[in-house]
Amino acid sequence: MKIVVLDGYALNPGDLSWDELKTLGEVEIYDRTTPSETVKRASGRQILLTNKTLLMSEELDRLPDVKYIGVLATGYNVVDTEAAKQKGIIVTNVPAYGTMSVAQHVFALIFEFSNYAGCLSEGVRSGRWSNSIDFCYWDKPLAELAGLTIGIIGFGRIGRAVAGIAEALGMKVIISERNKVPGYENHSVEELLKQSDIVSLHCPLTPETKGIINSVRLKLMKSSALLVNTARGPLVVEKDLADALNDGRIAGAALDVLSVEPPPSDNPLLSAKNCIITPHVAWASFSARKRLMDIAVSNVRQYLSGNPVNVVNG
């Protein structure tokens, strides 16, 4: 069986091993694959593994030998799953591997706005504390999270994990979710935005949720509120959020995802006030990537045994 990994670097920049995958067939691994290289590298292979390399109908039409596509992520919009199904190609994903890592990153972002540890540390290293006439100093109000309300839009595995951490910190949790969840106040998006001190996005990107945070809804938020997005960049209309930040209509935004990644230099959020952006790394802890690798290889093994699991186009 011939296997190709089209873009393995994000999953494994060198601190993991592909050895288990190599026991399953003849394996070729590429760190990255450009659109012009995809068909050539995938030709003659029965099993393709991809993270962000697109495998749309155009590519699949030119790859008659492909029988299985394993997506090295939870989201699988990089594959035209319907076209694959029509061609008899099984597509799998890797669910739930990074739940706690993403939830942890949500609070890393929140803590940076509530405690400013990074900013304060830089000030200390630059000599501000050494030159201070007082035994301590701070430039921005330091916030206690206990007693604040966090609104979670989308209450799947990650949303629930965020809720658990928030509750441990003494926060009130409200949610916006299609189905009622025992023990939680379930509101419309609009009502959640009005009530929340912190809003954290955890819904999938669908035609209905694209642009769910826009100029109209940003006006509903408290001027003291923080928006956190570790889900998908297009959930937010970026120009609208940048305008709200620059006009002081909300207090801050903390983002791990943007609509285009890497972002072009003219993305308005890169220069917006009170905006923290990390480069889509909430998923990327060593533990999460190790789980991702293990599950991805297991998916291939199960497929080869005739019992495919985590199939997304069945």
C-alpha positions in Angstrom: 0.0 0.0 0.0 1.4 3.4 -1.0 0.9 6.2 1.5 1.8 9.9 1.1 1.7 12.6 3.8 1.3 15.8 1.9 2.0 18.3 4.7 3.3 16.7 7.8 5.4 19.5 9.3 2.6 21.2 11.3 1.8 17.9 13.1 5.4 16.7 13.3 8.1 19.4 13.1 10.6 16.8 14.3 9.6 15.9 17.8 7.4 13.0 16.9 7.9 9.8 14.9 6.3 8.5 11.7 7.6 5.0 12.4 4.2 3.5 13.2 2.8 4.8 9.9 5.7 3.3 8.1 4.8 -0.2 9.3 1.5 0.1 7.3 2.9 0.6 3.8 5.4 2.4 1.6 5.4 5.9 3.0 6.5 9.2 1.5 6.4 12.3 3.7 6.5 15.9 2.6 6.7 18.8 5.1 4.5 21.0 2.8 2.9 20.7 -0.6 1.9 23.6 -2.9 -1.3 23.4 -5.0 0.8 22.8 -8.1 2.6 19.9 -6.5 -0.5 18.1 -5.1 -1.5 15.8 -8.0 2.1 14.8 -8.8 2.9 13.8 -5.3 -0.4 12.0 -4.7 -0.5 10.2 -8.0 -0.2 6.4 -7.7 -0.9 6.5 -4.0 -3.9 4.7 -2.4 -3.7 6.6 0.9 -3.4 10.3 1.3 -2.9 12.2 4.6 -3.4 15.9 4.6 -3.7 18.7 7.1 -4.3 21.9 5.0 -3.4 20.7 1.5 -6.7 20.9 -0.5 -8.1 17.8 -2.1 -11.1 19.1 -4.0 -13.0 17.5 -6.9 -10.5 19.0 -9.4 -7.6 17.1 -7.7 -9.6 13.9 -7.0 -10.6 13.7 -10.7 -6.9 13.3 -11.5 -6.2 10.8 -8.8 -7.9 7.5 -9.8 -5.8 5.3 -7.4 -6.9 7.1 -4.2 -9.0 4.9 -1.9 -8.6 6.7 1.5 -7.9 10.3 2.7 -7.0 10.9 6.3 -7.3 14.4 7.5 -4.7 15.3 10.2 -7.2 17.5 12.0 -10.7 17.6 13.3 -12.0 20.0 10.6 -12.2 18.4 7.2 -13.3 21.2 4.9 -9.9 20.8 3.0 -11.5 17.7 1.3 -14.5 17.7 -1.0 -16.1 14.9 0.9 -19.1 14.5 -1.4 -16.9 14.2 -4.5 -14.8 11.7 -2.5 -17.9 9.7 -1.6 -19.0 9.5 -5.2 -15.6 8.1 -6.1 -15.7 5.5 -3.3 -13.0 7.3 -1.3 -13.3 7.0 2.4 -12.4 10.2 4.3 -11.6 10.3 8.0 -10.7 12.9 10.6 -9.2 13.0 14.1 -11.8 14.2 16.6 -11.2 15.4 20.1 -7.4 15.2 20.2 -6.8 18.8 21.3 -9.8 19.5 23.6 -7.9 20.4 26.7 -5.0 22.1 24.9 -7.5 24.5 23.2 -9.4 25.1 26.4 -6.1 25.9 28.2 -5.1 28.3 25.4 -8.5 30.1 25.8 -7.5 30.9 29.4 -3.9 31.8 28.5 -5.5 34.5 26.3 -8.0 35.6 29.0 -5.3 35.7 31.6 -3.2 38.0 29.5 -6.0 40.5 29.5 -6.9 40.0 33.2 -3.3 39.9 34.6 -1.1 41.3 31.9 1.8 39.0 33.0 3.6 39.2 29.7 3.4 43.0 29.5 4.4 43.5 33.1 7.3 41.1 32.7 8.6 43.1 29.7 8.4 46.3 31.8 10.3 44.7 34.6 13.0 43.5 32.2 13.3 47.0 30.7 14.0 48.5 34.1 10.7 50.0 35.1 10.5 48.2 38.4 14.1 48.8 39.3 13.5 52.5 38.7 10.1 52.6 40.5 9.7 54.7 43.7 7.0 52.2 44.8 7.3 48.5 45.7 4.9 47.6 42.8 3.2 49.2 39.8 0.7 48.4 37.1 -0.5 50.2 34.0 -3.9 48.7 33.5 -6.6 47.5 35.9 -6.0 44.0 37.0 -9.2 41.9 37.0 -10.4 39.0 39.1 -12.3 36.5 37.0 -14.3 35.1 39.9 -17.8 36.5 39.6 -17.6 37.5 35.9 -19.9 36.0 33.3 -18.4 34.0 30.4 -20.6 33.4 27.5 -19.8 30.3 25.4 -21.1 30.1 21.9 -21.1 26.5 20.8 -21.1 23.9 23.6 -19.3 20.8 22.2 -16.3 19.2 23.8 -14.1 22.3 23.8 -16.9 24.6 25.0 -17.7 22.2 27.8 -14.0 22.0 28.8 -13.8 25.9 28.8 -16.9 25.9 31.0 -15.3 23.5 33.5 -12.2 25.7 33.9 -14.4 28.8 34.2 -16.5 27.3 36.9 -13.3 26.3 38.8 -12.3 29.9 38.7 -15.6 31.0 40.2 -17.1 32.4 36.9 -20.7 32.2 35.9 -21.2 30.3 32.6 -23.9 30.9 30.1 -24.2 29.3 26.7 -25.7 29.6 23.3 -26.4 26.2 21.9 -29.1 24.7 19.7 -30.0 22.0 22.3 -30.7 22.8 25.9 -28.0 21.6 28.3 -29.0 20.8 31.9 -27.4 23.1 34.4 -26.7 26.0 32.1 -28.6 29.0 31.0 -29.1 28.7 27.3 -29.6 32.1 25.5 -29.8 33.4 22.0 -26.5 34.8 20.7 -27.9 38.3 21.1 -28.8 37.8 24.7 -25.6 36.1 25.5 -23.6 39.0 24.1 -25.5 41.5 26.2 -24.9 39.6 29.5 -21.3 38.4 29.1 -18.1 39.9 30.4 -16.1 37.5 28.2 -17.4 35.8 25.0 -15.7 32.7 23.8 -16.4 31.2 20.4 -16.5 27.4 20.0 -19.1 26.8 17.3 -18.2 25.1 14.0 -17.9 27.2 10.8 -21.0 26.7 8.7 -22.9 29.0 6.3 -25.1 29.9 9.3 -22.2 30.8 11.7 -19.9 32.6 9.2 -19.7 36.2 10.3 -21.7 35.4 13.5 -19.8 38.2 15.2 -20.4 41.4 13.1 -21.0 45.1 13.5 -24.6 44.6 14.6 -23.8 42.0 17.3 -20.7 43.8 18.5 -22.9 46.7 19.4 -24.7 44.4 21.9 -21.6 43.7 23.9 -20.5 45.5 27.0 -17.9 48.2 26.5 -15.8 46.3 29.1 -16.2 42.9 27.4 -13.5 40.7 25.9 -14.0 38.5 22.8 -12.0 35.3 22.5 -11.9 33.2 19.3 -10.0 29.9 19.1 -12.5 28.3 16.8 -12.4 29.5 13.2 -11.4 32.9 11.9 -14.4 33.5 9.5 -16.8 33.4 12.5 -15.8 37.0 12.9 -16.1 39.9 10.4 -12.6 41.2 11.0 -13.1 44.8 9.8 -16.1 45.1 12.1 -14.2 43.8 15.1 -11.2 46.1 14.3 -13.6 49.1 14.1 -15.2 48.1 17.4 -11.8 47.8 19.1 -10.4 51.1 17.7 -13.6 52.9 18.7 -13.5 51.5 22.2 -16.9 49.8 21.8 -15.5 46.6 23.4 -12.4 46.4 25.7 -10.4 43.8 23.8 -10.1 40.7 21.6 -7.9 37.7 22.0 -7.7 35.5 18.8 -5.8 32.4 17.8 -7.5 32.2 14.4 -8.0 34.6 11.5 -9.9 34.3 8.2 -6.8 33.9 6.1 -3.8 32.1 7.6 -1.0 33.3 7.5 -2.7 36.8 7.4 -1.9 39.4 4.8 -0.1 42.4 6.3 -3.2 44.6 5.7 -5.5 42.5 8.0 -7.1 45.2 10.1 -6.8 43.2 13.3 -3.0 43.3 13.1 -3.0 47.0 14.0 -6.2 47.1 16.1 -6.1 48.4 19.6 -6.2 46.0 22.5 -6.0 42.9 20.3 -3.9 39.9 21.1 -3.3 37.4 18.3 -1.5 34.1 18.5 -0.6 32.1 15.3 -3.2 29.3 15.4 -1.4 27.3 18.0 -4.1 26.4 20.6 -4.1 22.8 19.2 -0.4 22.4 19.0 0.8 21.2 22.4 3.1 18.2 22.3 0.5 16.1 24.1 -2.2 17.1 21.6 -0.1 16.4 18.6 1.0 13.0 19.9 -2.7 12.1 20.3 -3.4 13.4 16.8 -0.5 11.2 15.4 -1.6 8.1 17.3 -5.3 8.5 16.2 -4.4 9.3 12.6 -2.2 6.2 12.3 -4.9 4.1 14.0 -7.4 5.4 11.5 -5.2 4.1 8.7 -4.7 0.8 10.4 -8.5 0.4 11.0 -9.2 1.2 7.3 -6.7 -1.4 6.2 -8.3 -4.0 8.4 -11.7 -3.3 6.8 -13.2 -1.5 9.8 -12.8 2.2 9.1 -13.5 4.6 12.0 -14.0 8.3 12.3 -15.4 8.4 8.7 -16.9 11.8 7.8 -18.4 10.9 4.5 -20.1 7.6 5.2 
